[in-house]
Amino acid sequence: MFRHVVMFKWNNDVDADHIAAVSAGLDNLAATIEQIKGYHHGADIGLNDQNFDYVVVGDFESADDYFVYRDHPVHQEFIAGLIAGRVGRRAAVQYEFTPAGGEG
Protein backbone atom coordinates (compact mmCIF):
# COMPACT_ATOMS: atom_id res chain seq x y z
CA MET A 1 0.00 0.00 0.00
CA PHE A 2 1.01 3.59 -0.53
CA ARG A 3 0.18 6.53 1.75
CA HIS A 4 0.19 10.26 0.99
CA VAL A 5 0.12 12.69 3.92
CA VAL A 6 -0.13 16.46 3.45
CA MET A 7 -0.41 19.15 6.13
CA PHE A 8 -1.40 22.79 5.72
CA LYS A 9 -0.84 25.92 7.78
CA TRP A 10 -3.60 28.28 6.62
CA ASN A 11 -3.08 31.94 5.87
CA ASN A 12 -4.57 34.22 8.54
CA ASP A 13 -7.57 35.15 6.37
CA VAL A 14 -8.85 31.55 6.04
CA ASP A 15 -12.04 31.24 8.09
CA ALA A 16 -14.21 28.40 9.36
CA ASP A 17 -16.51 28.57 6.32
CA HIS A 18 -13.58 28.07 3.98
CA ILE A 19 -12.27 25.14 6.03
CA ALA A 20 -15.75 23.57 5.86
CA ALA A 21 -15.66 23.99 2.06
CA VAL A 22 -12.24 22.31 1.97
CA SER A 23 -13.59 19.39 4.01
CA ALA A 24 -16.57 19.00 1.70
CA GLY A 25 -14.29 19.18 -1.33
CA LEU A 26 -12.04 16.48 0.10
CA ASP A 27 -15.07 14.26 0.73
CA ASN A 28 -16.01 14.77 -2.93
CA LEU A 29 -12.52 13.72 -4.04
CA ALA A 30 -12.81 10.49 -2.07
CA ALA A 31 -16.17 9.79 -3.67
CA THR A 32 -15.00 10.69 -7.19
CA ILE A 33 -11.49 9.30 -7.65
CA GLU A 34 -11.64 5.52 -7.63
CA GLN A 35 -7.91 5.06 -6.96
CA ILE A 36 -8.38 6.39 -3.41
CA LYS A 37 -8.64 3.34 -1.12
CA GLY A 38 -8.76 5.25 2.16
CA TYR A 39 -9.07 8.98 2.83
CA HIS A 40 -9.04 10.82 6.13
CA HIS A 41 -8.74 14.51 6.80
CA GLY A 42 -9.43 17.07 9.50
CA ALA A 43 -8.50 20.22 11.34
CA ASP A 44 -5.96 20.14 14.14
CA ILE A 45 -7.67 20.26 17.55
CA GLY A 46 -5.12 22.67 19.00
CA LEU A 47 -3.29 20.64 21.63
CA ASN A 48 0.16 21.91 20.60
CA ASP A 49 1.05 25.44 19.48
CA GLN A 50 3.37 24.56 16.59
CA ASN A 51 1.10 22.05 14.82
CA PHE A 52 -0.12 22.48 11.30
CA ASP A 53 -3.79 23.47 10.91
CA TYR A 54 -5.12 20.68 8.68
CA VAL A 55 -4.10 17.20 7.52
CA VAL A 56 -5.07 14.90 4.66
CA VAL A 57 -4.12 11.20 4.63
CA GLY A 58 -4.79 9.23 1.46
CA ASP A 59 -4.17 5.53 0.92
CA PHE A 60 -3.63 3.96 -2.50
CA GLU A 61 -2.80 0.50 -3.83
CA SER A 62 0.38 1.80 -5.48
CA ALA A 63 2.45 4.85 -6.33
CA ASP A 64 0.89 4.71 -9.81
CA ASP A 65 -2.59 5.07 -8.27
CA TYR A 66 -1.31 8.03 -6.24
CA PHE A 67 -0.07 9.68 -9.46
CA VAL A 68 -3.52 9.23 -11.03
CA TYR A 69 -5.01 10.98 -7.96
CA ARG A 70 -2.34 13.69 -7.90
CA ASP A 71 -2.89 14.58 -11.55
CA HIS A 72 -6.66 13.94 -11.69
CA PRO A 73 -8.53 16.97 -13.08
CA VAL A 74 -11.00 17.01 -10.16
CA HIS A 75 -8.08 17.07 -7.68
CA GLN A 76 -6.31 19.79 -9.65
CA GLU A 77 -9.54 21.84 -9.75
CA PHE A 78 -9.92 21.40 -5.98
CA ILE A 79 -6.36 22.67 -5.40
CA ALA A 80 -6.83 25.66 -7.70
CA GLY A 81 -10.19 26.62 -6.19
CA LEU A 82 -9.71 25.97 -2.47
CA ILE A 83 -6.03 25.52 -1.62
CA ALA A 84 -3.87 27.71 -3.88
CA GLY A 85 -3.15 31.10 -2.34
CA ARG A 86 -4.61 30.12 1.03
CA VAL A 87 -1.73 28.11 2.48
CA GLY A 88 1.20 29.71 4.27
CA ARG A 89 3.06 26.44 4.77
CA ARG A 90 2.69 22.95 3.37
CA ALA A 91 4.45 19.70 4.24
CA ALA A 92 3.95 16.34 2.56
CA VAL A 93 5.32 12.82 2.65
CA GLN A 94 4.57 9.66 0.73
CA TYR A 95 5.54 6.19 1.92
CA GLU A 96 4.81 2.53 1.42
CA PHE A 97 3.32 0.46 4.23
CA THR A 98 1.80 -2.90 5.02
CA PRO A 99 -1.71 -2.64 6.44
CA ALA A 100 -2.43 -4.17 9.86
CA GLY A 101 -2.97 -7.87 9.40
CA GLY A 102 -0.17 -8.08 6.84
CA GLU A 103 -2.27 -7.79 3.69
CA GLY A 104 -1.57 -5.28 0.94
Biopython code that builds the backbone (N, CA, C, O; Angstrom):
import numpy as np
from Bio.PDB.StructureBuilder import StructureBuilder

atoms = [
    (1, "MET", "N", (0.858, -1.181, 0.000)),
    (1, "MET", "CA", (0.000, 0.000, 0.000)),
    (1, "MET", "C", (0.896, 1.234, 0.000)),
    (1, "MET", "O", (2.079, 1.175, 0.335)),
    (2, "PHE", "N", (0.297, 2.333, -0.382)),
    (2, "PHE", "CA", (1.015, 3.593, -0.526)),
    (2, "PHE", "C", (0.209, 4.679, 0.180)),
    (2, "PHE", "O", (-1.002, 4.782, -0.014)),
    (3, "ARG", "N", (0.875, 5.480, 0.991)),
    (3, "ARG", "CA", (0.183, 6.531, 1.746)),
    (3, "ARG", "C", (0.756, 7.896, 1.395)),
    (3, "ARG", "O", (1.968, 8.070, 1.271)),
    (4, "HIS", "N", (-0.142, 8.854, 1.237)),
    (4, "HIS", "CA", (0.193, 10.262, 0.987)),
    (4, "HIS", "C", (-0.353, 11.072, 2.159)),
    (4, "HIS", "O", (-1.541, 11.001, 2.474)),
    (5, "VAL", "N", (0.518, 11.837, 2.798)),
    (5, "VAL", "CA", (0.116, 12.692, 3.918)),
    (5, "VAL", "C", (0.513, 14.123, 3.575)),
    (5, "VAL", "O", (1.661, 14.380, 3.212)),
    (6, "VAL", "N", (-0.420, 15.045, 3.686)),
    (6, "VAL", "CA", (-0.126, 16.459, 3.446)),
    (6, "VAL", "C", (-0.726, 17.278, 4.585)),
    (6, "VAL", "O", (-1.840, 17.016, 5.038)),
    (7, "MET", "N", (0.036, 18.278, 5.041)),
    (7, "MET", "CA", (-0.410, 19.154, 6.126)),
    (7, "MET", "C", (-0.344, 20.601, 5.651)),
    (7, "MET", "O", (0.561, 20.990, 4.913)),
    (8, "PHE", "N", (-1.320, 21.387, 6.091)),
    (8, "PHE", "CA", (-1.402, 22.795, 5.723)),
    (8, "PHE", "C", (-1.368, 23.683, 6.956)),
    (8, "PHE", "O", (-1.913, 23.333, 8.002)),
    (9, "LYS", "N", (-0.737, 24.809, 6.827)),
    (9, "LYS", "CA", (-0.844, 25.915, 7.781)),
    (9, "LYS", "C", (-1.554, 27.013, 6.996)),
    (9, "LYS", "O", (-0.986, 27.579, 6.062)),
    (10, "TRP", "N", (-2.789, 27.312, 7.374)),
    (10, "TRP", "CA", (-3.603, 28.275, 6.621)),
    (10, "TRP", "C", (-3.058, 29.693, 6.764)),
    (10, "TRP", "O", (-2.433, 30.038, 7.767)),
    (11, "ASN", "N", (-3.306, 30.494, 5.755)),
    (11, "ASN", "CA", (-3.084, 31.937, 5.871)),
    (11, "ASN", "C", (-4.062, 32.488, 6.896)),
    (11, "ASN", "O", (-5.098, 31.878, 7.161)),
    (12, "ASN", "N", (-3.742, 33.628, 7.467)),
    (12, "ASN", "CA", (-4.566, 34.222, 8.539)),
    (12, "ASN", "C", (-5.992, 34.548, 8.106)),
    (12, "ASN", "O", (-6.884, 34.601, 8.953)),
    (13, "ASP", "N", (-6.233, 34.766, 6.823)),
    (13, "ASP", "CA", (-7.572, 35.149, 6.371)),
    (13, "ASP", "C", (-8.493, 33.957, 6.073)),
    (13, "ASP", "O", (-9.635, 34.153, 5.659)),
    (14, "VAL", "N", (-8.012, 32.737, 6.277)),
    (14, "VAL", "CA", (-8.847, 31.551, 6.042)),
    (14, "VAL", "C", (-9.756, 31.353, 7.256)),
    (14, "VAL", "O", (-9.287, 31.222, 8.386)),
    (15, "ASP", "N", (-11.077, 31.332, 6.996)),
    (15, "ASP", "CA", (-12.043, 31.242, 8.093)),
    (15, "ASP", "C", (-12.695, 29.856, 8.143)),
    (15, "ASP", "O", (-12.424, 28.986, 7.315)),
    (16, "ALA", "N", (-13.555, 29.687, 9.132)),
    (16, "ALA", "CA", (-14.210, 28.396, 9.359)),
    (16, "ALA", "C", (-15.063, 27.971, 8.165)),
    (16, "ALA", "O", (-15.133, 26.781, 7.858)),
    (17, "ASP", "N", (-15.702, 28.904, 7.495)),
    (17, "ASP", "CA", (-16.509, 28.566, 6.322)),
    (17, "ASP", "C", (-15.645, 27.999, 5.204)),
    (17, "ASP", "O", (-16.042, 27.053, 4.523)),
    (18, "HIS", "N", (-14.471, 28.577, 5.018)),
    (18, "HIS", "CA", (-13.576, 28.073, 3.978)),
    (18, "HIS", "C", (-13.071, 26.667, 4.337)),
    (18, "HIS", "O", (-12.992, 25.790, 3.476)),
    (19, "ILE", "N", (-12.740, 26.470, 5.586)),
    (19, "ILE", "CA", (-12.272, 25.144, 6.029)),
    (19, "ILE", "C", (-13.377, 24.100, 5.839)),
    (19, "ILE", "O", (-13.096, 22.963, 5.462)),
    (20, "ALA", "N", (-14.623, 24.481, 6.096)),
    (20, "ALA", "CA", (-15.746, 23.569, 5.860)),
    (20, "ALA", "C", (-15.865, 23.244, 4.367)),
    (20, "ALA", "O", (-16.171, 22.107, 4.006)),
    (21, "ALA", "N", (-15.626, 24.229, 3.500)),
    (21, "ALA", "CA", (-15.665, 23.989, 2.057)),
    (21, "ALA", "C", (-14.526, 23.057, 1.638)),
    (21, "ALA", "O", (-14.711, 22.205, 0.769)),
    (22, "VAL", "N", (-13.357, 23.214, 2.248)),
    (22, "VAL", "CA", (-12.236, 22.305, 1.969)),
    (22, "VAL", "C", (-12.617, 20.886, 2.371)),
    (22, "VAL", "O", (-12.398, 19.948, 1.604)),
    (23, "SER", "N", (-13.179, 20.720, 3.549)),
    (23, "SER", "CA", (-13.590, 19.393, 4.012)),
    (23, "SER", "C", (-14.595, 18.753, 3.068)),
    (23, "SER", "O", (-14.478, 17.573, 2.736)),
    (24, "ALA", "N", (-15.576, 19.527, 2.637)),
    (24, "ALA", "CA", (-16.573, 19.002, 1.700)),
    (24, "ALA", "C", (-15.921, 18.645, 0.367)),
    (24, "ALA", "O", (-16.260, 17.628, -0.240)),
    (25, "GLY", "N", (-14.997, 19.470, -0.085)),
    (25, "GLY", "CA", (-14.288, 19.182, -1.329)),
    (25, "GLY", "C", (-13.466, 17.916, -1.240)),
    (25, "GLY", "O", (-13.419, 17.134, -2.190)),
    (26, "LEU", "N", (-12.812, 17.706, -0.097)),
    (26, "LEU", "CA", (-12.039, 16.478, 0.095)),
    (26, "LEU", "C", (-12.946, 15.262, 0.121)),
    (26, "LEU", "O", (-12.593, 14.221, -0.433)),
    (27, "ASP", "N", (-14.106, 15.372, 0.753)),
    (27, "ASP", "CA", (-15.065, 14.262, 0.733)),
    (27, "ASP", "C", (-15.478, 13.942, -0.702)),
    (27, "ASP", "O", (-15.637, 12.775, -1.059)),
    (28, "ASN", "N", (-15.651, 14.976, -1.523)),
    (28, "ASN", "CA", (-16.006, 14.773, -2.927)),
    (28, "ASN", "C", (-14.886, 14.050, -3.678)),
    (28, "ASN", "O", (-15.154, 13.177, -4.505)),
    (29, "LEU", "N", (-13.634, 14.412, -3.391)),
    (29, "LEU", "CA", (-12.517, 13.722, -4.044)),
    (29, "LEU", "C", (-12.561, 12.226, -3.744)),
    (29, "LEU", "O", (-12.409, 11.393, -4.637)),
    (30, "ALA", "N", (-12.770, 11.906, -2.477)),
    (30, "ALA", "CA", (-12.806, 10.491, -2.073)),
    (30, "ALA", "C", (-13.936, 9.739, -2.766)),
    (30, "ALA", "O", (-13.806, 8.552, -3.067)),
    (31, "ALA", "N", (-15.031, 10.424, -3.014)),
    (31, "ALA", "CA", (-16.173, 9.787, -3.671)),
    (31, "ALA", "C", (-16.008, 9.738, -5.191)),
    (31, "ALA", "O", (-16.686, 8.955, -5.857)),
    (32, "THR", "N", (-15.128, 10.553, -5.741)),
    (32, "THR", "CA", (-15.004, 10.694, -7.187)),
    (32, "THR", "C", (-13.831, 9.918, -7.785)),
    (32, "THR", "O", (-13.953, 9.356, -8.873)),
    (33, "ILE", "N", (-12.711, 9.884, -7.091)),
    (33, "ILE", "CA", (-11.489, 9.302, -7.652)),
    (33, "ILE", "C", (-11.347, 7.868, -7.150)),
    (33, "ILE", "O", (-11.048, 7.637, -5.978)),
    (34, "GLU", "N", (-11.560, 6.928, -8.030)),
    (34, "GLU", "CA", (-11.639, 5.518, -7.629)),
    (34, "GLU", "C", (-10.318, 4.957, -7.107)),
    (34, "GLU", "O", (-10.331, 3.944, -6.408)),
    (35, "GLN", "N", (-9.200, 5.566, -7.415)),
    (35, "GLN", "CA", (-7.911, 5.058, -6.955)),
    (35, "GLN", "C", (-7.704, 5.277, -5.453)),
    (35, "GLN", "O", (-6.827, 4.653, -4.855)),
    (36, "ILE", "N", (-8.491, 6.142, -4.851)),
    (36, "ILE", "CA", (-8.382, 6.385, -3.409)),
    (36, "ILE", "C", (-8.977, 5.186, -2.678)),
    (36, "ILE", "O", (-10.158, 4.882, -2.845)),
    (37, "LYS", "N", (-8.171, 4.507, -1.872)),
    (37, "LYS", "CA", (-8.640, 3.339, -1.121)),
    (37, "LYS", "C", (-9.001, 3.688, 0.318)),
    (37, "LYS", "O", (-9.796, 2.987, 0.945)),
    (38, "GLY", "N", (-8.433, 4.750, 0.838)),
    (38, "GLY", "CA", (-8.760, 5.248, 2.162)),
    (38, "GLY", "C", (-8.438, 6.732, 2.178)),
    (38, "GLY", "O", (-7.448, 7.159, 1.583)),
    (39, "TYR", "N", (-9.272, 7.530, 2.861)),
    (39, "TYR", "CA", (-9.071, 8.978, 2.830)),
    (39, "TYR", "C", (-9.580, 9.553, 4.145)),
    (39, "TYR", "O", (-10.751, 9.407, 4.494)),
    (40, "HIS", "N", (-8.693, 10.197, 4.851)),
    (40, "HIS", "CA", (-9.041, 10.822, 6.127)),
    (40, "HIS", "C", (-8.475, 12.228, 6.137)),
    (40, "HIS", "O", (-7.398, 12.483, 5.599)),
    (41, "HIS", "N", (-9.211, 13.133, 6.751)),
    (41, "HIS", "CA", (-8.739, 14.513, 6.804)),
    (41, "HIS", "C", (-9.420, 15.220, 7.966)),
    (41, "HIS", "O", (-10.478, 14.796, 8.432)),
    (42, "GLY", "N", (-8.802, 16.304, 8.428)),
    (42, "GLY", "CA", (-9.427, 17.072, 9.495)),
    (42, "GLY", "C", (-8.544, 18.190, 9.998)),
    (42, "GLY", "O", (-7.344, 18.248, 9.727)),
    (43, "ALA", "N", (-9.181, 19.075, 10.741)),
    (43, "ALA", "CA", (-8.503, 20.220, 11.341)),
    (43, "ALA", "C", (-7.819, 19.791, 12.637)),
    (43, "ALA", "O", (-8.328, 18.954, 13.382)),
    (44, "ASP", "N", (-6.666, 20.378, 12.881)),
    (44, "ASP", "CA", (-5.961, 20.144, 14.136)),
    (44, "ASP", "C", (-6.836, 20.611, 15.298)),
    (44, "ASP", "O", (-7.530, 21.620, 15.177)),
    (45, "ILE", "N", (-6.815, 19.898, 16.412)),
    (45, "ILE", "CA", (-7.667, 20.259, 17.548)),
    (45, "ILE", "C", (-6.977, 21.183, 18.540)),
    (45, "ILE", "O", (-7.552, 21.515, 19.577)),
    (46, "GLY", "N", (-5.749, 21.604, 18.236)),
    (46, "GLY", "CA", (-5.120, 22.675, 18.997)),
    (46, "GLY", "C", (-4.438, 22.273, 20.285)),
    (46, "GLY", "O", (-4.350, 23.090, 21.202)),
    (47, "LEU", "N", (-3.955, 21.057, 20.393)),
    (47, "LEU", "CA", (-3.292, 20.638, 21.625)),
    (47, "LEU", "C", (-1.870, 21.175, 21.740)),
    (47, "LEU", "O", (-1.368, 21.363, 22.848)),
    (48, "ASN", "N", (-1.215, 21.424, 20.604)),
    (48, "ASN", "CA", (0.160, 21.914, 20.601)),
    (48, "ASN", "C", (0.277, 23.135, 19.699)),
    (48, "ASN", "O", (-0.256, 23.149, 18.589)),
    (49, "ASP", "N", (0.973, 24.153, 20.173)),
    (49, "ASP", "CA", (1.048, 25.440, 19.478)),
    (49, "ASP", "C", (1.664, 25.372, 18.085)),
    (49, "ASP", "O", (1.221, 26.105, 17.201)),
    (50, "GLN", "N", (2.643, 24.546, 17.854)),
    (50, "GLN", "CA", (3.374, 24.562, 16.593)),
    (50, "GLN", "C", (2.808, 23.616, 15.525)),
    (50, "GLN", "O", (3.406, 23.475, 14.458)),
    (51, "ASN", "N", (1.686, 22.976, 15.790)),
    (51, "ASN", "CA", (1.104, 22.049, 14.821)),
    (51, "ASN", "C", (0.642, 22.763, 13.557)),
    (51, "ASN", "O", (0.390, 23.968, 13.554)),
    (52, "PHE", "N", (0.540, 21.988, 12.495)),
    (52, "PHE", "CA", (-0.119, 22.477, 11.296)),
    (52, "PHE", "C", (-1.613, 22.554, 11.574)),
    (52, "PHE", "O", (-2.091, 22.014, 12.572)),
    (53, "ASP", "N", (-2.357, 23.230, 10.687)),
    (53, "ASP", "CA", (-3.787, 23.466, 10.908)),
    (53, "ASP", "C", (-4.690, 22.360, 10.376)),
    (53, "ASP", "O", (-5.788, 22.156, 10.894)),
    (54, "TYR", "N", (-4.240, 21.644, 9.347)),
    (54, "TYR", "CA", (-5.119, 20.679, 8.683)),
    (54, "TYR", "C", (-4.271, 19.561, 8.095)),
    (54, "TYR", "O", (-3.142, 19.794, 7.665)),
    (55, "VAL", "N", (-4.812, 18.351, 8.076)),
    (55, "VAL", "CA", (-4.098, 17.200, 7.519)),
    (55, "VAL", "C", (-5.013, 16.395, 6.602)),
    (55, "VAL", "O", (-6.220, 16.297, 6.821)),
    (56, "VAL", "N", (-4.395, 15.823, 5.564)),
    (56, "VAL", "CA", (-5.073, 14.895, 4.660)),
    (56, "VAL", "C", (-4.203, 13.647, 4.566)),
    (56, "VAL", "O", (-2.995, 13.738, 4.343)),
    (57, "VAL", "N", (-4.823, 12.479, 4.737)),
    (57, "VAL", "CA", (-4.118, 11.205, 4.625)),
    (57, "VAL", "C", (-4.871, 10.362, 3.605)),
    (57, "VAL", "O", (-6.037, 10.018, 3.799)),
    (58, "GLY", "N", (-4.181, 10.037, 2.511)),
    (58, "GLY", "CA", (-4.792, 9.232, 1.459)),
    (58, "GLY", "C", (-4.038, 7.933, 1.265)),
    (58, "GLY", "O", (-2.808, 7.928, 1.219)),
    (59, "ASP", "N", (-4.762, 6.836, 1.150)),
    (59, "ASP", "CA", (-4.168, 5.527, 0.917)),
    (59, "ASP", "C", (-4.519, 5.053, -0.495)),
    (59, "ASP", "O", (-5.630, 5.246, -0.988)),
    (60, "PHE", "N", (-3.519, 4.422, -1.123)),
    (60, "PHE", "CA", (-3.626, 3.962, -2.502)),
    (60, "PHE", "C", (-2.989, 2.582, -2.612)),
    (60, "PHE", "O", (-2.146, 2.216, -1.793)),
    (61, "GLU", "N", (-3.388, 1.825, -3.611)),
    (61, "GLU", "CA", (-2.800, 0.503, -3.828)),
    (61, "GLU", "C", (-1.330, 0.602, -4.240)),
    (61, "GLU", "O", (-0.533, -0.283, -3.929)),
    (62, "SER", "N", (-0.977, 1.683, -4.941)),
    (62, "SER", "CA", (0.377, 1.800, -5.484)),
    (62, "SER", "C", (0.736, 3.259, -5.712)),
    (62, "SER", "O", (-0.125, 4.136, -5.655)),
    (63, "ALA", "N", (2.006, 3.509, -5.968)),
    (63, "ALA", "CA", (2.448, 4.853, -6.332)),
    (63, "ALA", "C", (1.771, 5.292, -7.632)),
    (63, "ALA", "O", (1.428, 6.465, -7.785)),
    (64, "ASP", "N", (1.576, 4.366, -8.564)),
    (64, "ASP", "CA", (0.893, 4.712, -9.814)),
    (64, "ASP", "C", (-0.520, 5.224, -9.555)),
    (64, "ASP", "O", (-0.955, 6.181, -10.195)),
    (65, "ASP", "N", (-1.246, 4.598, -8.621)),
    (65, "ASP", "CA", (-2.588, 5.073, -8.272)),
    (65, "ASP", "C", (-2.524, 6.456, -7.633)),
    (65, "ASP", "O", (-3.387, 7.297, -7.884)),
    (66, "TYR", "N", (-1.511, 6.693, -6.812)),
    (66, "TYR", "CA", (-1.312, 8.029, -6.235)),
    (66, "TYR", "C", (-1.117, 9.051, -7.342)),
    (66, "TYR", "O", (-1.693, 10.137, -7.277)),
    (67, "PHE", "N", (-0.317, 8.732, -8.363)),
    (67, "PHE", "CA", (-0.074, 9.678, -9.456)),
    (67, "PHE", "C", (-1.363, 9.986, -10.217)),
    (67, "PHE", "O", (-1.578, 11.121, -10.642)),
    (68, "VAL", "N", (-2.215, 8.982, -10.389)),
    (68, "VAL", "CA", (-3.519, 9.229, -11.025)),
    (68, "VAL", "C", (-4.295, 10.250, -10.192)),
    (68, "VAL", "O", (-4.835, 11.215, -10.734)),
    (69, "TYR", "N", (-4.348, 10.038, -8.880)),
    (69, "TYR", "CA", (-5.015, 10.976, -7.964)),
    (69, "TYR", "C", (-4.373, 12.354, -8.037)),
    (69, "TYR", "O", (-5.070, 13.355, -8.204)),
    (70, "ARG", "N", (-3.055, 12.412, -7.914)),
    (70, "ARG", "CA", (-2.342, 13.695, -7.899)),
    (70, "ARG", "C", (-2.656, 14.525, -9.133)),
    (70, "ARG", "O", (-2.848, 15.738, -9.042)),
    (71, "ASP", "N", (-2.707, 13.867, -10.291)),
    (71, "ASP", "CA", (-2.885, 14.575, -11.548)),
    (71, "ASP", "C", (-4.340, 14.627, -12.025)),
    (71, "ASP", "O", (-4.631, 15.226, -13.060)),
    (72, "HIS", "N", (-5.240, 14.012, -11.286)),
    (72, "HIS", "CA", (-6.656, 13.939, -11.689)),
    (72, "HIS", "C", (-7.228, 15.351, -11.821)),
    (72, "HIS", "O", (-6.977, 16.197, -10.962)),
    (73, "PRO", "N", (-7.989, 15.617, -12.878)),
    (73, "PRO", "CA", (-8.526, 16.968, -13.077)),
    (73, "PRO", "C", (-9.410, 17.462, -11.925)),
    (73, "PRO", "O", (-9.400, 18.654, -11.621)),
    (74, "VAL", "N", (-10.162, 16.584, -11.288)),
    (74, "VAL", "CA", (-11.001, 17.006, -10.158)),
    (74, "VAL", "C", (-10.115, 17.416, -8.977)),
    (74, "VAL", "O", (-10.431, 18.381, -8.280)),
    (75, "HIS", "N", (-9.023, 16.704, -8.746)),
    (75, "HIS", "CA", (-8.080, 17.067, -7.684)),
    (75, "HIS", "C", (-7.395, 18.389, -8.015)),
    (75, "HIS", "O", (-7.258, 19.252, -7.148)),
    (76, "GLN", "N", (-6.970, 18.550, -9.252)),
    (76, "GLN", "CA", (-6.314, 19.793, -9.653)),
    (76, "GLN", "C", (-7.271, 20.990, -9.549)),
    (76, "GLN", "O", (-6.855, 22.081, -9.161)),
    (77, "GLU", "N", (-8.525, 20.791, -9.889)),
    (77, "GLU", "CA", (-9.541, 21.844, -9.754)),
    (77, "GLU", "C", (-9.751, 22.196, -8.275)),
    (77, "GLU", "O", (-9.877, 23.370, -7.927)),
    (78, "PHE", "N", (-9.788, 21.188, -7.419)),
    (78, "PHE", "CA", (-9.921, 21.401, -5.980)),
    (78, "PHE", "C", (-8.760, 22.253, -5.467)),
    (78, "PHE", "O", (-8.979, 23.218, -4.734)),
    (79, "ILE", "N", (-7.538, 21.909, -5.842)),
    (79, "ILE", "CA", (-6.363, 22.671, -5.397)),
    (79, "ILE", "C", (-6.454, 24.110, -5.871)),
    (79, "ILE", "O", (-6.253, 25.036, -5.086)),
    (80, "ALA", "N", (-6.755, 24.306, -7.141)),
    (80, "ALA", "CA", (-6.832, 25.659, -7.700)),
    (80, "ALA", "C", (-7.917, 26.499, -7.033)),
    (80, "ALA", "O", (-7.728, 27.692, -6.797)),
    (81, "GLY", "N", (-9.052, 25.872, -6.730)),
    (81, "GLY", "CA", (-10.187, 26.621, -6.186)),
    (81, "GLY", "C", (-10.169, 26.829, -4.690)),
    (81, "GLY", "O", (-10.684, 27.837, -4.209)),
    (82, "LEU", "N", (-9.583, 25.895, -3.924)),
    (82, "LEU", "CA", (-9.713, 25.968, -2.468)),
    (82, "LEU", "C", (-8.393, 25.992, -1.696)),
    (82, "LEU", "O", (-8.377, 26.358, -0.521)),
    (83, "ILE", "N", (-7.298, 25.613, -2.332)),
    (83, "ILE", "CA", (-6.027, 25.524, -1.618)),
    (83, "ILE", "C", (-5.041, 26.619, -2.054)),
    (83, "ILE", "O", (-4.463, 27.314, -1.218)),
    (84, "ALA", "N", (-4.862, 26.758, -3.349)),
    (84, "ALA", "CA", (-3.875, 27.706, -3.876)),
    (84, "ALA", "C", (-4.118, 29.116, -3.343)),
    (84, "ALA", "O", (-5.239, 29.622, -3.376)),
    (85, "GLY", "N", (-3.056, 29.734, -2.857)),
    (85, "GLY", "CA", (-3.148, 31.096, -2.337)),
    (85, "GLY", "C", (-3.676, 31.206, -0.923)),
    (85, "GLY", "O", (-3.750, 32.309, -0.381)),
    (86, "ARG", "N", (-4.043, 30.097, -0.316)),
    (86, "ARG", "CA", (-4.613, 30.116, 1.034)),
    (86, "ARG", "C", (-3.747, 29.395, 2.059)),
    (86, "ARG", "O", (-4.116, 29.295, 3.229)),
    (87, "VAL", "N", (-2.597, 28.895, 1.622)),
    (87, "VAL", "CA", (-1.728, 28.106, 2.482)),
    (87, "VAL", "C", (-0.405, 28.839, 2.685)),
    (87, "VAL", "O", (0.288, 29.179, 1.727)),
    (88, "GLY", "N", (-0.072, 29.076, 3.956)),
    (88, "GLY", "CA", (1.199, 29.712, 4.275)),
    (88, "GLY", "C", (2.346, 28.725, 4.287)),
    (88, "GLY", "O", (3.467, 29.056, 3.900)),
    (89, "ARG", "N", (2.063, 27.515, 4.731)),
    (89, "ARG", "CA", (3.064, 26.442, 4.773)),
    (89, "ARG", "C", (2.393, 25.136, 4.416)),
    (89, "ARG", "O", (1.219, 24.913, 4.710)),
    (90, "ARG", "N", (3.171, 24.274, 3.770)),
    (90, "ARG", "CA", (2.687, 22.954, 3.373)),
    (90, "ARG", "C", (3.817, 21.966, 3.604)),
    (90, "ARG", "O", (4.978, 22.268, 3.330)),
    (91, "ALA", "N", (3.481, 20.797, 4.102)),
    (91, "ALA", "CA", (4.446, 19.704, 4.237)),
    (91, "ALA", "C", (3.762, 18.443, 3.745)),
    (91, "ALA", "O", (2.565, 18.252, 3.958)),
    (92, "ALA", "N", (4.531, 17.577, 3.081)),
    (92, "ALA", "CA", (3.955, 16.340, 2.562)),
    (92, "ALA", "C", (4.995, 15.234, 2.625)),
    (92, "ALA", "O", (6.202, 15.476, 2.602)),
    (93, "VAL", "N", (4.483, 14.012, 2.705)),
    (93, "VAL", "CA", (5.321, 12.820, 2.653)),
    (93, "VAL", "C", (4.498, 11.705, 2.025)),
    (93, "VAL", "O", (3.285, 11.618, 2.212)),
    (94, "GLN", "N", (5.197, 10.849, 1.270)),
    (94, "GLN", "CA", (4.574, 9.655, 0.727)),
    (94, "GLN", "C", (5.438, 8.476, 1.165)),
    (94, "GLN", "O", (6.665, 8.564, 1.178)),
    (95, "TYR", "N", (4.785, 7.379, 1.520)),
    (95, "TYR", "CA", (5.540, 6.192, 1.920)),
    (95, "TYR", "C", (4.736, 4.935, 1.673)),
    (95, "TYR", "O", (3.509, 4.966, 1.578)),
    (96, "GLU", "N", (5.451, 3.831, 1.572)),
    (96, "GLU", "CA", (4.810, 2.533, 1.418)),
    (96, "GLU", "C", (4.631, 1.907, 2.798)),
    (96, "GLU", "O", (5.429, 2.139, 3.706)),
    (97, "PHE", "N", (3.569, 1.110, 2.942)),
    (97, "PHE", "CA", (3.319, 0.460, 4.226)),
    (97, "PHE", "C", (2.557, -0.848, 4.001)),
    (97, "PHE", "O", (1.965, -1.072, 2.945)),
    (98, "THR", "N", (2.590, -1.680, 4.998)),
    (98, "THR", "CA", (1.803, -2.899, 5.024)),
    (98, "THR", "C", (0.668, -2.695, 5.999)),
    (98, "THR", "O", (0.910, -2.410, 7.172)),
    (99, "PRO", "N", (-0.568, -2.834, 5.546)),
    (99, "PRO", "CA", (-1.713, -2.644, 6.443)),
    (99, "PRO", "C", (-1.671, -3.627, 7.615)),
    (99, "PRO", "O", (-1.076, -4.700, 7.511)),
    (100, "ALA", "N", (-2.295, -3.260, 8.709)),
    (100, "ALA", "CA", (-2.431, -4.171, 9.858)),
    (100, "ALA", "C", (-3.027, -5.481, 9.371)),
    (100, "ALA", "O", (-3.955, -5.487, 8.563)),
    (101, "GLY", "N", (-2.508, -6.556, 9.849)),
    (101, "GLY", "CA", (-2.971, -7.875, 9.399)),
    (101, "GLY", "C", (-2.105, -8.429, 8.291)),
    (101, "GLY", "O", (-2.278, -9.576, 7.877)),
    (102, "GLY", "N", (-1.152, -7.607, 7.795)),
    (102, "GLY", "CA", (-0.169, -8.081, 6.844)),
    (102, "GLY", "C", (-0.603, -8.166, 5.393)),
    (102, "GLY", "O", (0.167, -8.628, 4.551)),
    (103, "GLU", "N", (-1.823, -7.731, 5.078)),
    (103, "GLU", "CA", (-2.267, -7.790, 3.687)),
    (103, "GLU", "C", (-2.006, -6.459, 3.013)),
    (103, "GLU", "O", (-2.080, -5.411, 3.654)),
    (104, "GLY", "N", (-1.701, -6.491, 1.718)),
    (104, "GLY", "CA", (-1.570, -5.280, 0.940)),
    (104, "GLY", "C", (-0.246, -5.030, 0.366)),
    (104, "GLY", "O", (-0.047, -4.021, -0.310)),
]
sb = StructureBuilder()
sb.init_structure("model")
sb.init_model(0)
sb.init_chain("A")
sb.init_seg("    ")
for serial, (resi, resn, name, xyz) in enumerate(atoms, 1):
    if name == "N":
        sb.init_residue(resn, " ", resi, " ")
    sb.init_atom(name, np.array(xyz, "f"), 0.0, 1.0, " ", f" {name:<3s}", serial, name[0])
structure = sb.get_structure()
